[in-house]
């Protein structure tokens, strides 16, 4: 499944696709364009998009396998241990505060695939129950919640009250994670960023201004291997 971001432009006359290291896959649509048509466009251009992604990644230096992974959200530092496995079976085992990666050393991308798989599972384990608790404490309800990997968003809330959280939130300190959850939960009531919306946010998080400002620099805590 290809992750993408939709941007509306008053100057655009047609739908445009772009792929970059910074923004990922971006779909620019004109004002009034039915965004429900975007998935079909992505499917139609999937081959071109994947080739473009490969070109972008080819020009980027290969990240190093981390020795430690700091999950600030739960105050845990996990040691990463490499276990070469010539049987071509690739898997990981988490034991206390250690993550052991078993993989064929001939596959240079395999350890990063394993790390991302582990990160996604940790994000589900950590963030979804957390969101449920925060929603209950603050009196919000939502339809469904999921975990995604996005380069430009920490989270999103749809008109159907479906909330998606970026799995990279696990790298942030708990106060920032909880603020982002409140931010998205408030969108279940107000779908825009009007004054009414920000008053609702403030009612549930008085220090939201400072946290929102800090969140804008949160990507600095996310290591390159995550993407």
Secondary structure, 3 states (H helix, E strand, C coil): CCCCEEEEECCCCCCEEEEECCCEEEEEEECCCCHHHHHHHHHHCHHHHHHHHHHHHHCCCCCCCCCEEEEHHHCEEEEEEEEECCCCCCEEEEECCEEEEEECCCCCCHHHHHHHHHHHHHHHHHHHHHHHHHHHHHCCCCCEEEEECCCCCCEEECCCCEEEEEHHHHHCCHHHHHHHHHHHHHCCCCCCCCHHHHHHHHHHCCCHHHHHHHHCCHHHHCCHHHC
